[in-house]
Amino acid sequence: GQTNIGKSIFLGNIAANIAKQNKTVLLISLEMSEMLYAKRICSNITKIPLKEFQTSCKSLKHFLKTEKDKTPEGKIFIKEFPPSTITPKQLTAFVKKFQDSGERVDAIVIDYVNLLHSTIGSNSYERVKYICEQVRAMSYIFKCPIISATQLNKSWFNTDNPDLATISESVWLA
């Protein structure tokens, strides 16, 4: 999607829907803070607007307890890294350490894959190709789906039917 179109909200919704199936989701944010992500997901689940959180504490706690009772095994762990500071190899080590702490990982959501760092490749196409290959390998290592989003080429922001040709570095993301 294009800039500010809702990729992070979409990915947060995916994480919430997976957690509602009593699954554990590790959400890696390279875009926004852990707290803001948590608030957005909470707002989506409870239907309480963010601006009303402070005045709706009792309703918020009740709703979240009810949801937790429905899906006691469902969890979302959010970890923020600054953009372009963590490589797929470092992310793999983080996920292994997370699992070693006793948590299972049923799905990984990365917001978003193009913001991972790579020193491999002499241009953005080669770097994203390497990143995507490494992230794909992670799905085999951890035996779980890895979900992400990507940016549209700016020239295609107003198209009604984006496809792989309209996606930045689409050759490697396919």
HELIX and SHEET records of a PDB file:
HELIX    1   1 LYS A    7  ALA A   19  1                                  13    
HELIX    2   2 GLU A   34  THR A   46  1                                  13    
HELIX    3   3 LEU A   50  GLU A   52  5                                   3    
HELIX    4   4 CYS A   57  LYS A   70  1                                  14    
HELIX    5   5 PRO A   88  ASP A  100  1                                  13    
HELIX    6   6 VAL A  113  LEU A  115  5                                   3    
HELIX    7   7 SER A  124  ILE A  141  1                                  18    
HELIX    8   8 LYS A  154  TRP A  156  5                                   3    
HELIX    9   9 LEU A  164  THR A  166  5                                   3    
HELIX   10  10 SER A  170  LEU A  173  1                                   4    
SHEET    1   A 4 LYS A  75  GLU A  80  0                                        
SHEET    2   A 4 THR A  24  SER A  29  1                                        
SHEET    3   A 4 ALA A 107  ASP A 111  1                                        
SHEET    4   A 4 ILE A 146  SER A 148  1                                        
END                                                                             
